[in-house]
Amino acid sequence: MNPQAVFCPNHACPARGKTGEGNIRIHSRKERRYRCRCCRKTFSHSYGTAVYGLKHAQALVVLVVTLLAHGCPVQAIVAAFRLDERTVRQWLLRAGEHSQAVHDGVVLAEPRDLHQVQADEIKGKSQRGPLWLALALEVRTRLWLGGAVSPRRDLALIQSLVASIRQAALPRPLLLAVDGLSSYVTAFQQAFRAPLPRHGACGRPRLVAWPDIAIIQVVKRRLESGLEIERRIVQGCPQMIARLLVASQGGGVFNTAYIERLNATFRQRLACLARRSRALCRSPQTLQAAMFLVGTVYNFCSPHQSLRLPLYIGHRGRRHWVQRTPAMAAGLTDHCWSVEELLTYKLPPPPWVPPKRRGRPPKAHVLEAVA
């Protein structure tokens, strides 16, 4: 137990989220509890993680969640480990909520230069009807940027997805590749705008579109003669699109092949998304939790073959491939996470802000200001 690497999770504590301040002391080694000297509250070592408060062993929970994140059916886990089905689904929901918090706190914490983003939708099946899952991917690092779940494939679903892309993007030249759904163009043009600075004027500022935003569409039609592909440039010039293609994928023609490969990964790991399957999802909340679990494990715990780097050894040209995950390629971490590290990752609360004092200042402050 290292108190210097632990922060206080109490939101009412002035020292919350700070490490190495000397305010954390060991309260009980047997129960693995800490104590904050600032707010005098005690908390568990696993507080704020996905395994907090569970009665089963942490190794068993990590093993079950690992199987769920790689597409193992719930009934197979129930039969193999003799667990209750409700327990397994509760662990899935808890792991999904924790993965969503890690995704929002790490992937979407700071915007970056994305170069090219591809987005697409997948149709799933639930007990109450079809569910649509929208996903977005950064091409250069293969980083999953987020997703949205909705029973309808409409503008609201696309706007929820575009909000995640907007949060992760810097106002730099950006290429957005989508399919023929018209809602993408509307959502992109509404989201990628910034308020115009105004000096001394009242009212809502005028929103100005980001410069150097290119939108392309790849429309596929299945005909009797074969597959027909139509590529459209909705916004942007061909020269800028060519430069962004070189920076993100090394050149070639624009397409949606990278997001379609990610769709195949999600179809493989989530049975309700398979095209010909009898598996059903119970509710949109379950699908959203499973989506964030699979996506976060893909970002932080799964090495991507196209992202590996050669490490040359000696003078004979011998090389060793260094495996990298999308999070490592994006600079979010320096090593490949394990599922246990993902489930036990703690997000610090926002820094404490002292409350604003209202009313007249005390007489002592007034006398000091006069002196």
Secondary structure per residue as TSV (DSSP state, phi and psi in degrees):
chain	resnum	aa	ss	phi	psi
A	1	M	-	360.0	124.2
A	2	N	-	-118.4	102.0
A	3	P	G	-65.4	-24.3
A	4	Q	G	-70.5	-20.0
A	5	A	G	-99.2	8.8
A	6	V	-	-114.5	143.3
A	7	F	-	-116.8	159.6
A	8	C	B	-79.7	126.5
A	9	P	-	-89.3	1.7
A	10	N	-	-72.9	121.4
A	11	H	T	-70.7	-17.5
A	12	A	T	-92.3	1.8
A	13	C	-	-90.7	133.9
A	14	P	T	-64.6	-21.2
A	15	A	T	-102.9	23.3
A	16	R	B	-68.3	142.0
A	17	G	T	75.1	4.0
A	18	K	-	-103.0	133.6
A	19	T	-	-112.2	151.7
A	20	G	S	72.8	18.4
A	21	E	S	-91.6	-7.6
A	22	G	S	81.0	10.2
A	23	N	-	-93.5	-6.2
A	24	I	E	-102.3	130.1
A	25	R	E	-126.5	156.0
A	26	I	E	-78.2	122.8
A	27	H	E	-92.3	-41.0
A	28	S	E	-154.8	118.5
A	29	R	T	-73.6	-33.3
A	30	K	T	-67.0	-44.0
A	31	E	T	-91.8	-1.0
A	32	R	T	54.5	59.4
A	33	R	E	-121.7	149.7
A	34	Y	E	-118.0	166.4
A	35	R	E	-138.0	134.1
A	36	C	E	-94.2	126.6
A	37	R	T	-75.9	-16.4
A	38	C	T	-81.3	-51.0
A	39	C	T	-102.3	-5.0
A	40	R	-	61.2	29.3
A	41	K	-	-102.0	146.3
A	42	T	E	-104.6	150.1
A	43	F	E	-150.5	155.5
A	44	S	E	-78.6	157.9
A	45	H	T	-66.1	-29.8
A	46	S	T	-96.1	9.1
A	47	Y	T	-67.4	133.0
A	48	G	T	90.4	7.1
A	49	T	S	-113.9	175.4
A	50	A	T	-78.3	-12.2
A	51	V	T	-103.6	9.0
A	52	Y	T	-71.4	130.0
A	53	G	T	79.9	5.4
A	54	L	-	-83.6	142.7
A	55	K	S	-84.8	-22.2
A	56	H	S	-81.9	166.7
A	57	A	-	-66.3	145.6
A	58	Q	H	-65.2	-34.5
A	59	A	H	-63.8	-37.6
A	60	L	H	-68.0	-41.3
A	61	V	H	-63.0	-44.2
A	62	V	H	-63.7	-40.3
A	63	L	H	-64.6	-43.3
A	64	V	H	-66.0	-43.3
A	65	V	H	-66.3	-35.4
A	66	T	H	-62.7	-42.0
A	67	L	H	-66.1	-39.5
A	68	L	H	-64.9	-38.3
A	69	A	H	-71.2	-16.0
A	70	H	T	-110.8	16.9
A	71	G	T	93.6	11.6
A	72	C	-	-72.5	133.4
A	73	P	-	-65.3	149.5
A	74	V	H	-63.8	-39.9
A	75	Q	H	-64.2	-34.0
A	76	A	H	-67.3	-39.6
A	77	I	H	-66.3	-40.2
A	78	V	H	-62.2	-42.4
A	79	A	H	-72.4	-32.7
A	80	A	H	-79.1	-40.1
A	81	F	H	-106.6	1.2
A	82	R	T	55.6	48.5
A	83	L	-	-105.9	161.3
A	84	D	-	-78.0	143.1
A	85	E	H	-62.5	-35.4
A	86	R	H	-66.4	-33.1
A	87	T	H	-66.1	-43.0
A	88	V	H	-64.7	-42.3
A	89	R	H	-68.0	-33.1
A	90	Q	H	-66.1	-39.2
A	91	W	H	-65.6	-35.8
A	92	L	H	-64.0	-44.4
A	93	L	H	-65.1	-41.3
A	94	R	H	-67.8	-42.3
A	95	A	H	-65.5	-36.0
A	96	G	H	-67.5	-41.2
A	97	E	H	-64.9	-41.0
A	98	H	H	-67.1	-39.2
A	99	S	H	-64.8	-36.6
A	100	Q	H	-64.5	-40.6
A	101	A	H	-65.1	-39.5
A	102	V	H	-66.6	-39.8
A	103	H	I	-63.1	-44.9
A	104	D	I	-68.9	-34.3
A	105	G	I	-85.0	-17.5
A	106	V	I	-115.4	-54.0
A	107	V	I	-72.0	-43.6
A	108	L	S	-98.2	13.4
A	109	A	S	-70.3	-45.0
A	110	E	S	-128.0	134.9
A	111	P	-	-72.3	155.0
A	112	R	B	-143.0	170.0
A	113	D	-	-78.8	112.5
A	114	L	-	-91.7	-24.5
A	115	H	S	66.2	-66.4
A	116	Q	E	-141.2	134.0
A	117	V	E	-127.9	134.2
A	118	Q	E	-116.9	141.8
A	119	A	E	-135.5	149.5
A	120	D	E	-161.0	170.1
A	121	E	E	-123.7	151.9
A	122	I	E	-126.6	139.9
A	123	K	E	-97.2	125.5
A	124	G	E	-115.1	176.1
A	125	K	E	-122.6	137.2
A	126	S	E	-133.7	174.5
A	127	Q	T	-71.3	-18.2
A	128	R	T	-108.2	10.3
A	129	G	E	126.5	-173.4
A	130	P	E	-71.7	151.4
A	131	L	E	-128.7	140.7
A	132	W	E	-108.3	134.2
A	133	L	E	-118.7	117.5
A	134	A	E	-104.0	133.3
A	135	L	E	-129.2	154.9
A	136	A	E	-136.4	144.2
A	137	L	E	-138.6	136.0
A	138	E	E	-84.9	124.0
A	139	V	T	-71.1	-41.9
A	140	R	T	-64.1	-41.1
A	141	T	T	-108.1	-0.1
A	142	R	T	59.1	28.4
A	143	L	E	-83.7	128.6
A	144	W	E	-76.5	120.1
A	145	L	E	-90.6	-13.9
A	146	G	E	142.2	178.6
A	147	G	E	-157.1	173.5
A	148	A	E	-145.7	149.4
A	149	V	E	-123.8	135.2
A	150	S	E	-156.3	148.2
A	151	P	S	-73.1	-10.0
A	152	R	S	-128.3	144.1
A	153	R	-	-93.3	79.7
A	154	D	S	-130.1	-169.6
A	155	L	H	-67.6	-33.3
A	156	A	H	-64.0	-39.6
A	157	L	H	-63.0	-44.9
A	158	I	H	-68.7	-36.0
A	159	Q	H	-65.4	-36.7
A	160	S	H	-63.9	-39.1
A	161	L	H	-69.7	-43.1
A	162	V	H	-65.7	-28.5
A	163	A	H	-62.6	-37.5
A	164	S	H	-67.8	-39.9
A	165	I	H	-65.0	-41.0
A	166	R	H	-64.4	-36.5
A	167	Q	H	-69.4	-29.6
A	168	A	H	-93.5	-3.2
A	169	A	B	-106.6	142.0
A	170	L	-	-90.8	154.9
A	171	P	S	-72.7	68.1
A	172	R	S	-121.2	171.6
A	173	P	-	-56.1	127.7
A	174	L	E	-139.4	134.8
A	175	L	E	-108.6	125.0
A	176	L	E	-114.5	114.3
A	177	A	E	-110.9	123.2
A	178	V	E	-138.7	-178.3
A	179	D	-	-90.4	-161.4
A	180	G	S	-83.4	8.6
A	181	L	-	-68.7	124.5
A	182	S	T	-71.3	-18.8
A	183	S	H	-65.5	-25.0
A	184	Y	H	-64.4	-44.4
A	185	V	H	-62.7	-43.5
A	186	T	H	-64.1	-45.0
A	187	A	H	-67.1	-40.1
A	188	F	H	-65.4	-44.1
A	189	Q	H	-68.0	-28.7
A	190	Q	H	-79.8	-33.8
A	191	A	H	-82.7	-41.5
A	192	F	S	-87.5	66.8
A	193	R	E	-135.5	155.5
A	194	A	E	-132.5	146.8
A	195	P	E	-70.4	139.0
A	196	L	-	-77.7	128.2
A	197	P	-	-60.6	136.3
A	198	R	-	-129.7	140.8
A	199	H	S	-113.8	109.9
A	200	G	S	75.1	8.9
A	201	A	-	-98.9	149.0
A	202	C	-	-99.4	162.8
A	203	G	S	96.1	179.2
A	204	R	-	-75.3	132.3
A	205	P	-	-71.9	156.6
A	206	R	-	-75.8	137.9
A	207	L	E	-92.3	130.3
A	208	V	E	-116.4	135.4
A	209	A	E	-66.7	145.3
A	210	W	-	-63.5	140.7
A	211	P	S	-77.9	158.6
A	212	D	S	59.3	45.5
A	213	I	E	-108.8	121.3
A	214	A	E	-112.8	133.8
A	215	I	E	-122.1	125.2
A	216	I	E	-126.6	152.5
A	217	Q	E	-127.4	138.5
A	218	V	E	-117.9	108.0
A	219	V	E	-104.3	126.9
A	220	K	E	-114.8	134.6
A	221	R	E	-130.5	134.2
A	222	R	E	-96.2	115.6
A	223	L	E	-112.8	173.0
A	224	E	T	-66.5	-29.9
A	225	S	T	-80.5	-14.5
A	226	G	E	143.3	-161.1
A	227	L	E	-92.6	126.7
A	228	E	E	-107.8	129.2
A	229	I	E	-117.9	125.3
A	230	E	E	-117.0	126.8
A	231	R	E	-109.3	125.2
A	232	R	E	-119.1	142.7
A	233	I	E	-105.2	104.5
A	234	V	E	-81.4	-38.5
A	235	Q	E	-149.0	140.1
A	236	G	S	105.9	164.4
A	237	C	-	-100.0	153.0
A	238	P	H	-61.9	-31.8
A	239	Q	H	-65.7	-43.9
A	240	M	H	-66.9	-38.1
A	241	I	H	-63.3	-39.6
A	242	A	H	-64.6	-40.1
A	243	R	H	-65.6	-40.7
A	244	L	H	-69.0	-33.3
A	245	L	H	-65.5	-40.0
A	246	V	H	-66.6	-39.9
A	247	A	H	-72.1	-28.8
A	248	S	H	-99.9	-41.9
A	249	Q	H	-128.5	10.2
A	250	G	S	82.0	15.4
A	251	G	S	107.1	-164.4
A	252	G	S	91.8	-168.1
A	253	V	-	-95.4	155.8
A	254	F	-	-77.6	143.3
A	255	N	-	-157.4	-177.1
A	256	T	S	-121.8	32.4
A	257	A	H	-68.7	-33.7
A	258	Y	H	-71.6	-41.6
A	259	I	H	-70.9	-28.1
A	260	E	H	-70.3	-33.2
A	261	R	H	-67.5	-38.3
A	262	L	H	-65.8	-36.9
A	263	N	H	-59.4	-39.8
A	264	A	H	-63.9	-36.4
A	265	T	H	-64.5	-42.9
A	266	F	H	-68.9	-36.9
A	267	R	H	-65.2	-34.3
A	268	Q	H	-71.8	-34.1
A	269	R	H	-96.7	-13.9
A	270	L	-	-122.7	111.0
A	271	A	G	-66.3	-29.9
A	272	C	G	-71.0	-10.4
A	273	L	G	-95.7	-8.2
A	274	A	S	-65.6	148.5
A	275	R	S	-68.2	-47.7
A	276	R	S	-117.6	88.2
A	277	S	-	-148.2	149.2
A	278	R	-	-93.8	-0.8
A	279	A	-	-72.1	137.2
A	280	L	-	-124.4	149.1
A	281	C	B	-95.2	141.8
A	282	R	S	-76.8	-38.9
A	283	S	-	-155.2	162.0
A	284	P	H	-62.1	-29.8
A	285	Q	H	-65.2	-38.8
A	286	T	H	-65.7	-42.6
A	287	L	H	-65.8	-37.2
A	288	Q	H	-67.0	-41.2
A	289	A	H	-64.1	-42.8
A	290	A	H	-66.0	-36.1
A	291	M	H	-63.0	-46.4
A	292	F	H	-69.9	-32.9
A	293	L	H	-66.1	-48.5
A	294	V	H	-65.3	-43.1
A	295	G	H	-66.2	-38.9
A	296	T	H	-72.4	-38.9
A	297	V	H	-63.9	-37.9
A	298	Y	H	-63.2	-40.1
A	299	N	H	-72.8	-43.2
A	300	F	H	-107.0	-24.3
A	301	C	T	-116.3	-6.5
A	302	S	S	-115.8	109.8
A	303	P	-	-64.5	138.1
A	304	H	E	-102.7	129.6
A	305	Q	E	-64.8	-35.2
A	306	S	E	-75.4	-7.3
A	307	L	E	-102.5	-1.8
A	308	R	E	-69.5	152.7
A	309	L	E	-120.3	141.4
A	310	P	E	-80.3	136.4
A	311	L	E	-117.2	108.5
A	312	Y	E	-81.2	134.3
A	313	I	E	-119.9	125.9
A	314	G	T	76.1	-167.8
A	315	H	T	-105.2	1.0
A	316	R	T	-96.0	8.0
A	317	G	T	81.7	13.1
A	318	R	E	-69.7	142.0
A	319	R	E	-138.3	152.9
A	320	H	E	-126.1	130.8
A	321	W	E	-83.6	127.3
A	322	V	E	-95.2	116.4
A	323	Q	E	-76.9	142.0
A	324	R	E	-135.7	146.3
A	325	T	-	-94.6	164.5
A	326	P	H	-57.2	-35.2
A	327	A	H	-67.1	-35.3
A	328	M	H	-68.6	-39.7
A	329	A	H	-66.0	-30.8
A	330	A	T	-84.8	-3.2
A	331	G	T	79.4	18.8
A	332	L	S	-84.2	-23.7
A	333	T	-	-151.4	165.4
A	334	D	S	-110.3	5.6
A	335	H	S	-152.7	166.0
A	336	C	-	-82.5	122.7
A	337	W	-	-76.2	152.8
A	338	S	-	-93.8	163.7
A	339	V	H	-64.6	-33.7
A	340	E	H	-64.5	-40.4
A	341	E	H	-64.9	-35.0
A	342	L	H	-67.1	-44.2
A	343	L	H	-72.4	-24.1
A	344	T	T	-103.3	10.2
A	345	Y	-	-73.1	132.6
A	346	K	-	-107.6	128.2
A	347	L	-	-95.3	123.6
A	348	P	-	-69.6	143.2
A	349	P	-	-68.5	163.1
A	350	P	-	-62.8	152.5
A	351	P	-	-61.7	149.0
A	352	W	-	-74.3	133.7
A	353	V	-	-115.3	123.1
A	354	P	-	-63.2	144.0
A	355	P	-	-66.0	146.5
A	356	K	-	-73.5	129.4
A	357	R	-	-81.6	131.2
A	358	R	-	-110.7	155.5
A	359	G	S	91.1	-168.9
A	360	R	S	-75.7	146.0
A	361	P	-	-70.0	157.1
A	362	P	-	-61.1	157.7
A	363	K	H	-64.8	-32.3
A	364	A	H	-63.3	-40.5
A	365	H	H	-67.1	-36.7
A	366	V	H	-65.3	-42.6
A	367	L	H	-65.6	-38.5
A	368	E	H	-66.2	-37.0
A	369	A	H	-68.2	-37.8
A	370	V	H	-68.4	-40.8
A	371	A	-	-67.5	360.0
